Amino acid sequence: MTTDVTIIGAGLGGLTLARVLHLHGIPVTVHEAETSPAARSQGGMLDIHDYNGQLALKAADLMDEFRDLVLEGRQAMRILDPDGTVLLDKPDDGTGGRPEVQRGELRQMLLDSLPVGTVRWGRKVTGARTLGEGRHEVTFADGRTVVTGLLVGADGAWSRVRPLLSSATPEYSGKSLVETYLFEADTRHPATAEAVGGGTMMALTPGREIFAHRERGDTLHAYVGLAEPQEWFAAIDFTDGPAAAARIAQEFAGWAPELTALITDGDIAPVLRPLFALPHGHRWDRVPGVTLLGDAAHLSIPNGEGANLAMLDGAELGEAIAAYPDDIETALDEYEQAMFPRSAKAALFEDAEAQGTDTDSAKDPIQALIAEFTRDKPSK
């Protein structure tokens, strides 16, 4: 293959693509805005599904390394009524297809699988333009530029590559999360640790929800969801952590104290995370020499599929490029024609459940959630 490959973004999708290309002997460079792998926290737990994320890891020949990262017992699931009553307590019996790992450890595993120098750190993209004949120029904040024959935007929600293909921009979903952590929970917050259990805990009412994960050790990582406009959150001063936590907790008045402690007793200031999404079914016409993957292509509200789909995008794009090394346009077309319907289906199905917009969820969101986790699911 003579075409040079440039990936923008060293997230899970971009790194999976780089790894698959490396296995096929195809040189690739990844440009990442962060200054180092440890520049920021990489988020919490991810469940890696046997029908998409694990397929990507198999293509990347990293399943053994992945298994070493799996946190045993974390597929346990608890659903609680807001008063603390346990409605579903599903243990991790080892047969589930969604083992849990720490996102940061998974990313580091992918970084370690690449030759030194593959990722160029501190390369914040400010723009990209088409030069013609399938070539594109990328400009970085430090004034440097790079010209490439194949440009892949793996740069997330606010992609700088996306405008080469689409005028779509993410829009606020109507919901935001407030993120909190409780450290040493088994000794310092025993009632809350007991409520969360050994894996994931969910409690919700229409427009209000608390999801929590037990991470490595006895750290509890919670996401408090509220369906409110951005102006509502703007009235809260999140620079004053205790006051912000107290204001958010007011919205959960009457909930069990072991659940609201996930808001009020956090060991870091609560972090506001507005949720944005691209239009359902987002796609574009084929433009020579450029494509997108992951959130840059199909951002949706968190539903358990985002990281898995990004990794599968990367793996399938890498395999398509390897299959057509002298015909990049055929490779890109094959990849996109599979990716478009897959991501649209996942976003439509999962977002309806997450937002409670399907009929059953709107009537009784907890019972709909229990039904979701107790029914046999067909392979996607």
C-alpha positions as CSV (number, residue, x, y, z in Angstrom):
1,M,0.0,0.0,0.0
2,T,1.4,3.4,-1.0
3,T,-1.2,5.7,0.4
4,D,-0.2,7.2,3.8
5,V,-2.8,6.8,6.6
6,T,-3.4,9.6,9.1
7,I,-5.8,9.1,12.0
8,I,-6.9,12.1,14.1
9,G,-7.7,11.0,17.7
10,A,-6.1,8.4,20.0
11,G,-9.3,7.1,21.5
12,L,-10.4,3.5,21.5
13,G,-11.6,3.6,17.9
14,G,-8.6,5.3,16.4
15,L,-6.2,3.1,18.3
16,T,-8.0,-0.1,17.2
17,L,-7.8,1.0,13.6
18,A,-4.1,1.7,14.0
19,R,-3.5,-1.7,15.6
20,V,-5.3,-3.6,12.8
21,L,-3.4,-1.7,10.2
22,H,-0.1,-2.4,12.0
23,L,-0.9,-6.1,12.0
24,H,-1.3,-5.9,8.2
25,G,2.0,-4.1,7.8
26,I,0.4,-0.8,6.8
27,P,2.2,2.3,8.2
28,V,-0.1,4.7,10.1
29,T,0.3,7.9,12.2
30,V,-2.1,8.9,14.9
31,H,-2.3,12.6,16.0
32,E,-3.8,13.3,19.4
33,A,-4.5,16.6,21.1
34,E,-3.7,15.4,24.6
35,T,-0.1,15.9,25.6
36,S,0.4,12.4,27.0
37,P,-1.5,9.2,27.8
38,A,-1.9,10.4,31.4
39,A,-3.0,14.0,30.5
40,R,-6.5,13.4,31.8
41,S,-8.7,10.8,33.4
42,Q,-10.0,8.3,30.8
43,G,-13.4,7.7,32.4
44,G,-14.8,4.7,34.2
45,M,-15.9,1.2,33.4
46,L,-16.8,-0.2,30.0
47,D,-18.6,-3.4,29.3
48,I,-17.1,-4.9,26.1
49,H,-19.7,-6.9,24.2
50,D,-19.2,-10.2,22.6
51,Y,-21.1,-9.1,19.5
52,N,-19.1,-6.0,18.6
53,G,-16.3,-4.8,21.0
54,Q,-14.8,-8.3,21.4
55,L,-14.9,-8.9,17.7
56,A,-12.8,-5.8,17.3
57,L,-10.3,-7.1,19.8
58,K,-10.1,-10.4,18.1
59,A,-9.3,-8.6,14.8
60,A,-6.6,-6.7,16.7
61,D,-5.2,-10.0,18.1
62,L,-5.5,-8.6,21.7
63,M,-8.0,-11.0,23.4
64,D,-5.5,-12.5,25.8
65,E,-4.3,-9.0,26.9
66,F,-8.0,-8.0,27.2
67,R,-8.9,-10.9,29.4
68,D,-6.1,-9.9,31.8
69,L,-7.8,-6.6,32.3
70,V,-11.3,-7.9,33.0
71,L,-12.6,-7.2,36.5
72,E,-14.2,-10.4,37.8
73,G,-17.7,-10.1,39.2
74,R,-18.4,-6.7,37.7
75,Q,-21.2,-8.0,35.3
76,A,-23.4,-8.2,38.4
77,M,-26.5,-6.0,38.0
78,R,-28.8,-4.5,40.6
79,I,-31.9,-2.4,40.0
80,L,-33.3,-0.6,43.0
81,D,-36.5,1.3,43.6
82,P,-35.8,4.9,44.7
83,D,-36.7,3.9,48.3
84,G,-33.8,1.4,48.2
85,T,-35.8,-1.7,47.7
86,V,-33.9,-4.2,45.6
87,L,-36.1,-5.1,42.6
88,L,-33.5,-7.1,40.6
89,D,-30.2,-8.7,41.9
90,K,-28.5,-10.5,39.1
91,P,-25.2,-12.0,40.0
92,D,-22.2,-12.3,37.7
93,D,-22.2,-16.1,37.1
94,G,-19.4,-15.9,34.5
95,T,-21.7,-16.6,31.6
96,G,-22.5,-13.0,30.5
97,G,-21.1,-11.6,27.3
98,R,-20.2,-8.2,28.6
99,P,-17.1,-8.3,30.8
100,E,-16.1,-5.0,32.4
101,V,-12.8,-3.3,32.2
102,Q,-11.4,0.2,33.1
103,R,-11.5,2.4,30.0
104,G,-8.0,3.8,30.8
105,E,-6.5,0.4,31.1
106,L,-8.1,-0.7,27.8
107,R,-6.7,2.4,26.1
108,Q,-3.2,1.8,27.5
109,M,-3.4,-1.8,26.2
110,L,-4.0,-0.5,22.7
111,L,-1.3,2.1,23.0
112,D,1.2,-0.6,24.2
113,S,0.3,-2.7,21.1
114,L,1.6,-0.1,18.7
115,P,5.2,0.7,17.6
116,V,6.8,3.6,19.6
117,G,6.1,6.8,17.8
118,T,2.9,5.8,16.1
119,V,1.0,8.3,18.3
120,R,2.0,12.0,18.1
121,W,1.0,13.7,21.3
122,G,0.1,17.4,21.7
123,R,-1.3,17.6,18.1
124,K,-4.5,19.6,18.5
125,V,-6.2,20.0,15.2
126,T,-7.6,23.4,14.3
127,G,-8.8,22.6,10.8
128,A,-8.7,20.4,7.7
129,R,-9.1,21.1,4.0
130,T,-9.4,19.2,0.8
131,L,-6.6,19.5,-1.7
132,G,-8.1,17.4,-4.4
133,E,-7.4,13.9,-5.8
134,G,-8.2,12.3,-2.5
135,R,-5.6,14.3,-0.5
136,H,-6.2,16.5,2.5
137,E,-4.3,18.9,4.7
138,V,-4.6,19.0,8.4
139,T,-3.5,22.1,10.4
140,F,-2.5,21.9,14.1
141,A,-2.6,24.6,16.8
142,D,1.1,24.9,16.8
143,G,1.1,25.9,13.1
144,R,2.3,22.6,11.7
145,T,0.5,20.9,8.9
146,V,0.4,17.4,7.5
147,V,-0.9,16.3,4.1
148,T,-2.3,12.7,3.7
149,G,-3.8,10.4,1.2
150,L,-6.2,8.8,3.7
151,L,-7.6,10.9,6.6
152,V,-9.6,9.2,9.3
153,G,-11.5,11.4,11.8
154,A,-11.6,9.5,15.1
155,D,-11.7,12.7,17.0
156,G,-15.0,12.4,18.8
157,A,-18.1,14.6,19.2
158,W,-16.6,17.9,18.1
159,S,-14.6,16.4,15.2
160,R,-12.5,18.8,13.1
161,V,-12.5,16.3,10.3
162,R,-16.3,15.9,10.1
163,P,-16.9,19.2,8.2
164,L,-15.1,17.7,5.2
165,L,-17.9,15.2,4.9
166,S,-21.0,16.6,6.6
167,S,-22.5,19.8,7.9
168,A,-24.1,18.0,10.8
169,T,-23.2,19.1,14.3
170,P,-24.1,17.6,17.7
171,E,-27.2,18.9,19.4
172,Y,-28.1,18.8,23.1
173,S,-30.1,15.7,23.9
174,G,-32.2,17.3,26.7
175,K,-30.4,15.4,29.4
176,S,-27.1,15.8,31.4
177,L,-25.2,13.7,33.7
178,V,-23.5,14.7,37.0
179,E,-20.5,12.5,37.7
180,T,-19.3,11.7,41.2
181,Y,-16.8,9.3,42.9
182,L,-16.8,7.7,46.3
183,F,-13.4,6.2,47.3
184,E,-12.8,3.5,49.9
185,A,-16.5,3.0,49.8
186,D,-16.6,-0.3,51.7
187,T,-15.2,1.3,54.8
188,R,-16.2,5.0,54.4
189,H,-19.6,4.6,52.8
190,P,-20.7,1.0,53.7
191,A,-24.5,1.5,53.2
192,T,-24.0,2.9,49.7
193,A,-21.4,0.2,48.9
194,E,-24.0,-2.4,49.9
195,A,-26.7,-0.8,47.8
196,V,-24.5,-0.7,44.7
197,G,-23.3,-4.3,45.2
198,G,-20.5,-5.9,43.2
199,G,-21.1,-4.5,39.7
200,T,-23.6,-2.0,38.4
201,M,-26.6,-0.4,40.2
202,M,-29.5,1.5,38.6
203,A,-32.3,3.4,40.1
204,L,-34.6,5.7,38.2
205,T,-37.9,7.6,37.8
206,P,-39.0,9.6,34.7
207,G,-36.4,12.3,34.2
208,R,-34.2,11.3,37.2
209,E,-31.7,8.4,37.5
210,I,-28.7,7.3,39.4
211,F,-26.3,4.7,37.8
212,A,-23.3,3.5,39.7
213,H,-20.4,1.1,39.0
214,R,-18.0,-0.5,41.3
215,E,-14.6,0.1,39.8
216,R,-11.2,-1.5,40.7
217,G,-10.9,-1.8,44.4
218,D,-13.8,-0.3,46.3
219,T,-14.3,2.9,44.3
220,L,-17.9,3.7,43.4
221,H,-18.3,5.8,40.2
222,A,-21.8,7.3,39.8
223,Y,-23.6,9.1,37.0
224,V,-26.6,11.1,38.1
225,G,-28.9,11.8,35.2
226,L,-31.4,14.7,35.0
227,A,-33.6,15.5,32.0
228,E,-33.4,19.3,32.1
229,P,-32.5,22.1,29.6
230,Q,-28.9,23.4,29.6
231,E,-30.2,26.7,31.1
232,W,-31.3,24.8,34.2
233,F,-27.8,23.5,34.8
234,A,-26.3,26.9,34.0
235,A,-28.0,28.3,37.1
236,I,-25.9,25.9,39.3
237,D,-22.4,27.0,40.3
238,F,-20.4,23.8,39.7
239,T,-17.2,25.6,40.9
240,D,-18.7,25.3,44.4
241,G,-18.8,21.5,44.7
242,P,-20.7,21.1,48.0
243,A,-23.4,23.6,46.9
244,A,-23.7,22.0,43.5
245,A,-24.1,18.6,45.0
246,A,-26.7,19.8,47.5
247,R,-28.7,21.4,44.7
248,I,-28.6,18.3,42.6
249,A,-29.6,16.2,45.6
250,Q,-32.7,18.3,46.0
251,E,-34.0,16.7,42.9
252,F,-33.9,13.3,44.5
253,A,-35.8,14.3,47.7
254,G,-37.4,11.2,49.2
255,W,-34.9,8.8,47.7
256,A,-33.1,6.4,50.0
257,P,-30.1,8.1,51.8
258,E,-27.7,5.3,50.6
259,L,-28.5,6.4,47.1
260,T,-28.4,10.2,47.5
261,A,-25.1,9.7,49.3
262,L,-23.7,9.1,45.8
263,I,-24.4,12.7,45.2
264,T,-23.8,14.4,48.5
265,D,-20.8,12.4,49.8
266,G,-18.7,12.4,46.7
267,D,-14.9,12.6,47.2
268,I,-14.5,15.0,44.2
269,A,-16.5,17.9,43.1
270,P,-19.4,16.8,40.9
271,V,-18.7,17.1,37.2
272,L,-21.4,18.2,34.8
273,R,-21.5,16.3,31.5
274,P,-24.1,17.5,29.0
275,L,-25.2,14.8,26.6
276,F,-25.1,15.7,22.9
277,A,-26.0,13.6,19.8
278,L,-25.8,13.7,16.1
279,P,-29.0,13.3,14.1
280,H,-30.2,9.7,13.9
281,G,-29.1,8.0,10.8
282,H,-26.3,10.5,10.2
283,R,-24.4,9.6,7.0
284,W,-22.6,11.4,4.1
285,D,-21.8,11.0,0.5
286,R,-18.5,9.4,-0.4
287,V,-15.7,11.9,-0.4
288,P,-12.4,10.6,-1.8
289,G,-9.7,10.0,0.8
290,V,-11.5,10.7,4.1
291,T,-13.9,9.0,6.5
292,L,-15.0,9.0,10.1
293,L,-15.4,6.5,12.9
294,G,-16.9,6.3,16.4
295,D,-18.5,9.4,17.9
296,A,-17.2,11.6,15.0
297,A,-19.5,9.5,12.8
298,H,-22.5,8.5,15.0
299,L,-22.5,10.3,18.4
300,S,-25.4,9.3,20.5
301,I,-26.3,9.6,24.2
302,P,-24.5,7.0,26.4
303,N,-26.1,3.6,26.0
304,G,-23.4,1.0,26.5
305,E,-22.6,0.8,22.8
306,G,-20.5,3.8,22.0
307,A,-17.0,2.4,22.8
308,N,-17.9,-1.0,21.4
309,L,-19.1,0.5,18.1
310,A,-16.1,2.8,17.8
311,M,-13.7,-0.2,18.2
312,L,-15.7,-2.3,15.7
313,D,-15.6,0.7,13.3
314,G,-11.8,0.8,13.7
315,A,-11.4,-2.9,13.2
316,E,-13.6,-3.2,10.1
317,L,-12.1,-0.1,8.5
318,G,-8.6,-1.5,9.1
319,E,-9.6,-4.9,7.6
320,A,-11.2,-3.2,4.6
321,I,-8.1,-1.1,3.9
322,A,-6.0,-4.2,4.2
323,A,-8.3,-6.1,1.7
324,Y,-8.1,-3.3,-0.8
325,P,-4.7,-1.7,-0.3
326,D,-4.6,-0.4,-3.9
327,D,-8.2,0.7,-4.0
328,I,-8.9,2.9,-1.0
329,E,-12.2,4.2,-2.3
330,T,-13.6,0.7,-2.5
331,A,-12.3,0.0,1.0
332,L,-14.0,3.2,2.4
333,D,-17.2,2.5,0.6
334,E,-17.4,-1.1,1.9
335,Y,-16.7,0.1,5.5
336,E,-19.3,3.0,5.4
337,Q,-22.0,0.9,3.9
338,A,-21.7,-1.5,6.8
339,M,-21.2,1.1,9.5
340,F,-24.1,3.4,8.6
341,P,-27.0,1.0,9.2
342,R,-25.3,-0.6,12.2
343,S,-24.8,2.6,14.1
344,A,-28.2,3.9,13.2
345,K,-29.9,0.8,14.5
346,A,-28.0,0.8,17.8
347,A,-28.6,4.5,18.4
348,L,-32.3,4.3,17.6
349,F,-32.9,1.3,19.8
350,E,-30.7,2.2,22.7
351,D,-31.5,5.9,22.8
352,A,-35.3,5.2,23.0
353,E,-34.7,3.0,26.0
354,A,-32.3,5.4,27.7
355,Q,-34.6,8.4,27.2
356,G,-37.7,6.4,28.2
357,T,-39.5,7.3,25.0
358,D,-40.8,3.9,24.2
359,T,-44.2,3.1,25.5
360,D,-43.3,0.6,28.1
361,S,-40.5,2.8,29.5
362,A,-42.7,5.9,29.7
363,K,-45.3,4.0,31.7
364,D,-43.0,2.4,34.1
365,P,-39.2,2.9,33.5
366,I,-38.1,0.5,36.3
367,Q,-40.2,-2.4,35.1
368,A,-39.1,-1.8,31.5
369,L,-35.5,-1.8,32.7
370,I,-35.9,-5.1,34.6
371,A,-37.6,-6.6,31.5
372,E,-34.6,-5.5,29.4
373,F,-32.1,-7.2,31.7
374,T,-34.0,-10.4,32.2
375,R,-35.1,-11.2,28.7
376,D,-33.0,-13.2,26.3
377,K,-31.5,-11.0,23.7
378,P,-30.9,-12.0,20.1
379,S,-27.5,-11.3,18.7
380,K,-27.2,-7.8,17.2
